[in-house]
Amino acid sequence: MLTNRNLLDPLDFNLEELEEIFNLAESIIENPSDYNQLCRGKILASLFFEPSTRTRLSFEAAMFRLGGNVIGFSEEGSSSVKKGESLLDTIKTVASYADIIAMRHPREGAAKYVADSSKVPVINAGDGGHQHPTQTLTDLLTIREAKGRLDNMTIGLCGDLKFGRTVHSLIKAMSRYENIKFVLISPRELVVPDYIIEVLNKTSCPYEEVDRLEDVIGKLDILYMTRVQKERFFNEADYIRLKDSYILNKDKLNMGKSDLAVLHPLPRVNEISIEVDNDPRAWYFRQVECGMYVRMALIAKLLGAK
Ligand code: NCD
């Protein structure tokens, strides 16, 4: 049962529960008008203490498309946190107005920290450089659509694997499927954190760490490109040195398989040239659409809407 649960970490739901969400998302994609009153009378609170375009707007659009309503803020400055209110008091307050909360916060573990103070489901919409489980739902739905499966594949993750929370969540989630291999492509300074390597070791998932995309692109089924996370750097000079480590252009893409699927959580800065956008292997704008549908399915499930 997903009703009244939180989604704080990508491993909070088992594979069967994920299937339930993806199946509902697919039914919504096929017949959206069947679902446009599903959450009528319900309120989503969207609390964003960090910038966002896709995550916030897709959550809000998702709730409106289910017939529900949305309250919230898109920056800390417009909430009473600015006056010194604690995050726990903020959440307690919001939970008495809304039926479900989606929260993004710069602090790692913030969503988990507040969840116990909320009497309504809390969804982690990104906690610092830690996790981003609803981006992972988006990524999995997109991969399922592109490949027709979530097992038996080689996934390359490229770019900022250190600070990229979408990377951490995707690795955790995908390591549970059969016969998944990871190729981790990053500069030495931006390799995945140790706790993610531990996940891979514990699940006996094969992985390799490399620094050149060209050397490995030919063996990938999925290439997950990421932005270097400027806001998490302590030192601007390091950011400038590393920001253009990888740029996927047509020539490089053509070294990949003909059925490679390229994903990116977006926003993109320079890491994918726009000339790649029209290639049938570019899935990142379809991924944006999947993000809204999967959030519709998630909200409906957590609210127990029928
Ligand atoms: C990502 C995020 O916020 O972590 N964006 C998103 O939610 N689609 C990736 C990023 O900001 O680079």
Residues whose N, C-alpha, C, O or C-beta is under 5 A from the ligand:
A	BS01	NCD	R54 T55 G126 H132 Q135 R165 T166 R227 P265 L266 P267
